Amino acid sequence: MQQWQQCDRGLIIAGPAQSHEPERYCIAVAQLAQTLDWPVLAEGLSPLRNWSDCNPYLISTYDLLLRNPQLTTQLQPQQVICLGELPTSKELRTWLSHGQPQTWIIHPTDHNLDPLHGHTLHLRLTLEDLVSQLNDESLILQGKRARITDKGAKISTFSSYIASWLTTDQNARSLINTAMQDQPQLLESKVAWLLSHALPIGTPLFIANSMPVRDVEYFWQPGTLRIQPYFNRGANGIDGTLSTALGISHQQQSSVLLTGDLALLHDTNGFLLRRHWQGHLTIIILNNNGGGIFQMLPIAGFDPPLSTYFLMPQDINFEQLAATYGISWEKVSSWTQLSESLNPLPDQGIRILEINCNCQNDTQWRTIFFRQFADVY
Ligand SMILES: Cc1ncc(C[n+]2csc(CCOP(=O)(O)OP(=O)(O)O)c2C)c(N)n1
């Protein structure tokens, strides 16, 4: 605790958290950040991004910022508190592996949650317990900190580290917002960005693997809409996507599933649940006719076998598929149409909103955007 209080360059990293009490979780994280005066990197799937008003220390663009070599040095932490699992961001994980900061993982179980095998200590307690212990000790430590200040230590360095994070994060968000606002064509990445501010308050949102969950991490804007993200992590399978979304939405507030075409096709039998299910589910299909993720991976340079064994285009007519199961289908052809279809959401039935995307264009857009981004600072 004392080490944390005296650390000039400390960072809190909040991974995905499917908390039953997201508000309580967000307030506890904010208290931790304020007590330590440390910035908080919040993954796209963390409730923190949807309770941004609780936390002035929130950073959401780290995956983009850490593509910039200058910033990776400038923002290097000495100490890290990781709340639960690490975000999956490759940029973040590579940066932590290289920098090897002293890391504490806060989680009440005995699981090893350090996939990086770094300088890590597990503190087997809940976030709430940690915050209450810190609050008990903080009065004593505030006294100590005051004495350090009297001796001439640079307290201002605390805020300069935070300021660097907050300023660069704000700039990055402006870049994202401008790029998205200026984008009239349908684009996969823009859907995640648009959902972050277009959905009704509190909407349960299931986000499928593979590109949807990545676009949420890159582009989901912090806000106050209390959207509840759901996801499948671990093996990152695409199986069971539809059934899971139906399970989440059953007898719930109107819900949304954001998915690629293959992930949906993998589980179309899930539609058979519809007779035993009540509620509303809007399924947004980003139809790029195959597994767009593979265009982003090294295998993209090898065709064959890229198309046949990885992209696997299925040329499915989703209108006909929807008709088979008696569910409604609509093709989305503009951003205005998409926004208007999402708020308000219907209150009953299953509906498909199909967005036809061009996988190569979308991959190229991301590549150029990331590259420009890395050069900006
Ligand atoms: C059960 C299962 N089979 C195969 C895979 C390998 N896999 C990962 S992502 C993916 C493609 C998903 O395609 P799509 O749903 O269209 O999303 P996109 O990649 O275009 O975002 C595949 C086949 C997997 N993760 N799980």
The ligand as an SDF file (V2000), in Angstrom:
LIG
                    3D

 26 27  0  0  0  0  0  0  0  0999 V2000
  -16.1190  -23.2310  -32.6440 C   0  0  0  0  0  0  0  0  0  0  0  0
  -15.1000  -22.4410  -33.3710 C   0  0  0  0  0  0  0  0  0  0  0  0
  -14.7720  -22.7720  -34.6350 N   0  0  0  0  0  0  0  0  0  0  0  0
  -13.8670  -22.0580  -35.3090 C   0  0  0  0  0  0  0  0  0  0  0  0
  -13.2510  -20.9910  -34.7080 C   0  0  0  0  0  0  0  0  0  0  0  0
  -12.1800  -20.2190  -35.4630 C   0  0  0  0  0  0  0  0  0  0  0  0
  -12.6760  -18.9040  -35.7700 N   0  0  0  0  0  0  0  0  0  0  0  0
  -12.3690  -17.8170  -35.0420 C   0  0  0  0  0  0  0  0  0  0  0  0
  -12.9940  -16.4340  -35.6270 S   0  0  0  0  0  0  0  0  0  0  0  0
  -13.6770  -17.2170  -36.9320 C   0  0  0  0  0  0  0  0  0  0  0  0
  -14.4000  -16.4630  -37.9910 C   0  0  0  0  0  0  0  0  0  0  0  0
  -15.5640  -15.7150  -37.4690 C   0  0  0  0  0  0  0  0  0  0  0  0
  -16.1790  -15.1150  -38.5870 O   0  0  0  0  0  0  0  0  0  0  0  0
  -17.3190  -14.0620  -38.4460 P   0  0  0  0  0  0  0  0  0  0  0  0
  -18.2840  -14.4960  -37.4120 O   0  0  0  0  0  0  0  0  0  0  0  0
  -17.8780  -13.7940  -39.7890 O   0  0  0  0  0  0  0  0  0  0  0  0
  -16.6060  -12.7890  -37.8160 O   0  0  0  0  0  0  0  0  0  0  0  0
  -15.4130  -11.8810  -38.4040 P   0  0  0  0  0  0  0  0  0  0  0  0
  -14.1490  -12.6820  -38.3170 O   0  0  0  0  0  0  0  0  0  0  0  0
  -15.7460  -11.5380  -39.8320 O   0  0  0  0  0  0  0  0  0  0  0  0
  -15.3940  -10.7410  -37.4830 O   0  0  0  0  0  0  0  0  0  0  0  0
  -13.4120  -18.5760  -36.8820 C   0  0  0  0  0  0  0  0  0  0  0  0
  -13.8660  -19.5820  -37.8850 C   0  0  0  0  0  0  0  0  0  0  0  0
  -13.6080  -20.6760  -33.3850 C   0  0  0  0  0  0  0  0  0  0  0  0
  -13.0770  -19.6500  -32.7420 N   0  0  0  0  0  0  0  0  0  0  0  0
  -14.5330  -21.4120  -32.7380 N   0  0  0  0  0  0  0  0  0  0  0  0
  1  2  1  0
  2  3  1  0
  2 26  2  0
  3  4  2  0
  4  5  1  0
  5  6  1  0
  5 24  2  0
  6  7  1  0
  7  8  2  0
  7 22  1  0
  8  9  1  0
  9 10  1  0
 10 11  1  0
 10 22  2  0
 11 12  1  0
 12 13  1  0
 13 14  1  0
 14 15  2  0
 14 16  1  0
 14 17  1  0
 17 18  1  0
 18 19  2  0
 18 20  1  0
 18 21  1  0
 22 23  1  0
 24 25  1  0
 24 26  1  0
M  CHG  1   7   1
M  END
$$$$
